[in-house]
Structure formats: structure tokens, C-alpha cells
Amino acid sequence: MQMIKNNFRLILGIMIGFVVSYLAITKLNQKTETVSSDIIIERIKSVKKIIVTEGYFSEVYSFKEASKYFYNLISFEKRALLLIKGKVQISYDLTKIEYETNAILKTIYIKNIPPAEINISPSIKYYDLQESTFNTFEVEDYNKLNSTAIDRLKIEIEKSDLKTIAKNNLKTALEDMQWVGKELGWKVVYKN
């Protein structure tokens, strides 16, 4: 009987020890994360713009930098693979269009159309970041990579025919305006 009590106490002690150990280990592995955010509306303004064209660009950009020491015998590299996506909108500010009206002749004279405004909304995702002990990525490196990515998007926009398409789409929109004007008895004339 004494042996059964001792075995029971031993098993009970082992179980209590296991439960206490488990709780202690899980308590040590807990992570706490605190996030704080304040959103401030800086400015609201009325805008009268017409978006005539949207383009979507994507590019895979590979970055590699090596720090070399001892007459280039020892090298420490860092690498990054970026996926750059950009939504590009080309718009015209209607408040900047110069025009005159002649109520007697029921004519609107468009004298000058402002230059196109290009708005880029980039999305940059980092893949395959590799760094060595003596050549790590710093905040400045990420800022430089982001800036380079946006510059590369701008170059691709300039190479593309997006601006030409935007001009043609603006002409189509203005022709639609002419059609509406004709329905109301007015005509629209471009003075270029």
C-alpha cells in the first residue's frame, strides 16, 4: 500500500512539474506588440480634374552591392530582389484651361490646355533579401532603393506611349464636350 502511495505521489509530482514547466515555457515565449497611430487630415481642397488614362507597370529589379577589403580579396555582399508595380494616372486640371465665352454667338473658345499631370502610385515589395555580417541593409539603403524604383517607373513611363494615348483621350473627351455643346446650341472652338 505504501508503495502505491509513493508511486502516486511520484506520478502526481511529475505531472505538476510538467504543467508548471509548460506554463513557464509558454509564458517566456509570449510576444507583445504595441502599435500606435495618429491620423491627421492635413488639407482638403476642391479639385476639378479629369483622368484620361491609367497605365499599370511592373518590373523586377535586382540590387547587389559588395564591400571589398584587403585589395579586393575579401568581399561582403548584400542583395535584394524587388517587385515594383505602379499605377500611373494622367490627368488634366480643368481649372487651368484657358477659355473665353461669347454668349451672343453661343461659342466657347478654348485657348490653352494645361500640360498633363502624372500621378504615380507605386507598390514596392522586397523579396530575397540577403546580407552579410559586415554589409547589412540600413534605413538609407531602403530609402535609396525605393527612390530608384520610382525613378525607374518614371523612365518607363517616358518610354511608353502613355502620354500620347492621354492626349488622344483628352481630345475624345473634349469632342464629347463639343457634342454636348451642340445639343444646347453652343459650339466649342479650339484656338491653338
C-alpha positions as CSV (number, residue, x, y, z in Angstrom):
1,M,0.0,0.0,0.0
2,Q,2.8,2.4,0.9
3,M,4.4,1.7,-2.5
4,I,1.2,2.6,-4.3
5,K,1.0,5.9,-2.4
6,N,4.7,6.6,-3.2
7,N,4.1,5.9,-6.9
8,F,1.0,8.0,-6.9
9,R,2.9,10.9,-5.3
10,L,5.7,10.5,-7.8
11,I,3.4,10.5,-10.7
12,L,1.5,13.5,-9.3
13,G,4.8,15.3,-8.7
14,I,5.9,14.6,-12.3
15,M,2.6,15.8,-13.7
16,I,2.6,19.0,-11.6
17,G,6.2,19.6,-12.6
18,F,5.3,19.1,-16.3
19,V,2.4,21.5,-16.1
20,V,4.5,24.2,-14.2
21,S,7.3,23.8,-16.8
22,Y,4.9,24.0,-19.7
23,L,3.3,27.2,-18.3
24,A,6.7,28.7,-17.6
25,I,8.0,28.0,-21.2
26,T,4.9,29.3,-22.9
27,K,5.0,32.4,-20.7
28,L,8.6,33.1,-21.8
29,N,7.7,32.7,-25.5
30,Q,4.9,35.2,-25.5
31,K,5.3,38.3,-27.7
32,T,3.7,41.6,-27.1
33,E,3.4,44.2,-29.8
34,T,2.2,47.7,-29.4
35,V,1.1,49.8,-32.3
36,S,0.2,53.5,-32.1
37,S,-1.1,55.6,-34.9
38,D,-2.5,59.1,-35.2
39,I,-4.0,60.2,-38.5
40,I,-4.2,63.9,-39.2
41,I,-6.0,65.4,-42.1
42,E,-3.6,68.0,-43.4
43,R,-5.6,69.7,-46.1
44,I,-8.8,69.2,-48.1
45,K,-9.3,71.1,-51.3
46,S,-11.7,71.0,-54.2
47,V,-10.3,69.5,-57.4
48,K,-11.7,69.6,-60.9
49,K,-9.5,67.2,-62.8
50,I,-10.2,64.7,-65.5
51,I,-8.3,61.5,-65.5
52,V,-8.0,60.5,-69.1
53,T,-5.6,57.5,-69.0
54,E,-4.4,54.9,-66.5
55,G,-1.4,52.6,-67.0
56,Y,-0.1,49.8,-65.0
57,F,3.6,49.0,-64.9
58,S,5.5,46.2,-63.2
59,E,9.2,45.4,-63.1
60,V,11.5,43.1,-61.3
61,Y,14.6,44.9,-60.0
62,S,17.7,43.2,-58.8
63,F,20.1,45.1,-56.5
64,K,23.6,43.9,-55.5
65,E,26.3,45.8,-53.6
66,A,29.6,44.4,-52.4
67,S,32.0,45.9,-49.8
68,K,35.5,44.8,-50.6
69,Y,38.5,44.8,-48.3
70,F,42.2,43.9,-48.4
71,Y,42.9,44.6,-52.0
72,N,39.5,43.1,-53.1
73,L,40.4,39.7,-51.6
74,I,37.5,39.7,-49.1
75,S,34.0,40.7,-50.2
76,F,30.8,41.2,-48.2
77,E,27.7,41.4,-50.3
78,K,24.1,42.4,-49.8
79,R,21.4,41.7,-52.4
80,A,17.7,42.4,-52.8
81,L,15.1,41.4,-55.3
82,L,12.3,44.0,-55.7
83,L,8.9,43.7,-57.4
84,I,7.9,47.2,-58.5
85,K,4.3,47.8,-59.5
86,G,3.0,51.2,-60.4
87,K,-0.4,52.6,-61.2
88,V,0.0,55.7,-63.3
89,Q,-2.8,58.2,-63.9
90,I,-2.6,61.0,-66.4
91,S,-5.0,63.8,-65.8
92,Y,-5.7,67.4,-66.7
93,D,-6.7,70.2,-64.3
94,L,-9.9,71.7,-65.7
95,T,-9.5,74.8,-63.6
96,K,-6.3,75.7,-65.6
97,I,-7.9,75.5,-69.0
98,E,-8.0,79.0,-70.5
99,Y,-11.2,79.8,-72.3
100,E,-13.5,82.6,-73.4
101,T,-17.2,82.6,-74.0
102,N,-19.3,84.6,-76.4
103,A,-22.9,84.5,-75.4
104,I,-24.1,86.3,-78.5
105,L,-22.5,83.7,-80.8
106,K,-23.1,80.9,-78.3
107,T,-19.4,79.9,-78.6
108,I,-16.8,78.7,-76.2
109,Y,-13.2,79.4,-77.3
110,I,-10.6,77.1,-75.7
111,K,-7.4,79.0,-75.8
112,N,-5.0,76.8,-73.9
113,I,-5.0,73.4,-72.3
114,P,-2.6,72.9,-69.4
115,P,0.1,70.2,-69.5
116,A,-0.7,66.7,-68.4
117,E,-0.3,65.8,-64.7
118,I,1.2,62.4,-64.0
119,N,0.4,60.7,-60.7
120,I,2.3,57.5,-59.8
121,S,1.1,55.2,-57.0
122,P,4.0,52.8,-56.5
123,S,3.9,49.5,-54.7
124,I,7.3,48.0,-53.8
125,K,7.7,44.6,-52.4
126,Y,11.0,43.2,-51.3
127,Y,11.9,39.5,-51.9
128,D,15.1,37.6,-51.3
129,L,16.9,40.0,-49.0
130,Q,20.4,38.7,-48.4
131,E,23.0,40.5,-46.4
132,S,26.3,39.6,-44.8
133,T,27.5,40.3,-41.3
134,F,29.6,43.3,-42.3
135,N,27.4,44.7,-45.0
136,T,23.8,45.0,-43.8
137,F,20.8,46.9,-45.1
138,E,20.3,50.2,-43.4
139,V,17.3,52.6,-43.5
140,E,19.1,54.7,-46.0
141,D,19.5,51.7,-48.3
142,Y,15.8,51.0,-48.3
143,N,15.0,54.7,-49.0
144,K,17.6,54.7,-51.9
145,L,16.0,51.5,-53.3
146,N,12.5,53.0,-53.1
147,S,13.7,56.2,-54.8
148,T,15.5,54.3,-57.5
149,A,12.4,52.1,-58.1
150,I,10.2,55.2,-58.6
151,D,12.8,56.8,-60.9
152,R,12.8,53.6,-63.0
153,L,9.0,53.8,-63.2
154,K,9.2,57.3,-64.4
155,I,11.7,56.3,-67.1
156,E,9.4,53.5,-68.3
157,I,6.5,56.0,-68.4
158,E,8.6,58.3,-70.6
159,K,9.5,55.4,-72.9
160,S,5.9,54.3,-73.2
161,D,3.2,55.9,-75.4
162,L,1.0,56.6,-72.3
163,K,1.3,60.4,-72.8
164,T,0.2,60.1,-76.5
165,I,-2.7,58.0,-75.5
166,A,-3.6,60.5,-72.8
167,K,-3.6,63.4,-75.4
168,N,-5.9,61.3,-77.7
169,N,-8.2,60.5,-74.8
170,L,-8.3,64.2,-73.9
171,K,-9.3,65.1,-77.5
172,T,-12.0,62.5,-77.3
173,A,-13.3,63.9,-74.0
174,L,-13.3,67.5,-75.5
175,E,-15.1,66.2,-78.6
176,D,-17.7,64.8,-76.3
177,M,-18.0,68.2,-74.7
178,Q,-18.5,69.7,-78.2
179,W,-21.3,67.2,-78.8
180,V,-23.0,68.3,-75.5
181,G,-22.5,71.9,-76.5
182,K,-24.1,71.4,-79.9
183,E,-27.1,69.8,-78.2
184,L,-27.5,73.0,-76.2
185,G,-27.0,75.2,-79.2
186,W,-23.4,76.2,-78.4
187,K,-20.2,75.3,-80.2
188,V,-16.7,74.7,-78.9
189,V,-13.8,76.1,-80.8
190,Y,-10.1,75.3,-80.1
191,K,-7.6,78.2,-80.5
192,N,-4.2,76.6,-80.7
